[in-house]
Amino acid sequence: MSILENGKDDYGKIRPCTLEDLDEIVRLQEIVYENMPDKNMLSITERDEIEESLKLDKCYCAEVDGEMISYSMLVAPRISYRNTGTYLGYDEERLKKTATMDLSLVKPGHRGHHMQRRMIKIRLDDAKKLGAEEVLSTVDPANSHSLNNIEGSGFKYVTTKVIYGGLTRKIMRFTF
């Protein structure tokens, strides 16, 4: 039985997000950012981008006792500046077959429960169902925890670029 079929696993209940979650997602991102020792590790996703993803993409959160403790999104394969394939010069046909694992947040005090890795698996499953041939993700080179989770989930290094208004990111690829 998958995480989504039973609605829970070792820690927290994972569920798809709706537009009603927008304010809480924005607050969670603020909390995570405020608690990061190196602010460059998180590129802030704007409220309107989160709202767009709640409408067009696959977004999940995890809750413990009614509190949102984690959030993640998968930008569906589409032509968009938010598709990481744009940084690799992909043409429109390839962008339509490429999904992007974007924003992944875990609230301080709730880390250490493999939430990020579990959310990666859910998003990879969704990408495959959406017809993606590959999934891209960006990671701050100094964020060893996220990098270990991405690599441990089967992603391979592609290149390092300065993106998101001046932040250095490793671009990682998972192929089906």
VENLIN-V887835 format. One line per field, one symbol per residue. phi: phi as a letter, one per 20 degrees, with the letter a starting at -180 (. if undefined). burial: I if it has 9 or more other ideal C-beta (glycine too) atoms within 8 Angstrom, else O. A space follows every 50 residues. Layout:
phi = ???
burial = ???
This chain:
phi = .egffembbfbndebfecgfegfffffffffffgeefdfffcefefgfff fgffedddcccccclmdfdbbbccffgaeafeeggffdmfegffgfdcdc edicccfgncendlfffffffgffgfgffenfebcdbdbfgeefffffff ffeofdfdadceclmoeeceddcdde
burial = OOIIOOOOOOIIOIIOIOOOIIOIIIOIIOIIIOOIOOOOIIOOIOOOII IIIIOOIIIIIIIIOOOIIIIIIIIIIIOOOIIIIIOIOIOOOIIIIIII IIIIIIIOOIOOOOIIIIIIIIIIIIIIOIOIOIIIIIIIIOIOOIIOII IOIOIOOIOOOOOOOOIOIIIIIIOO
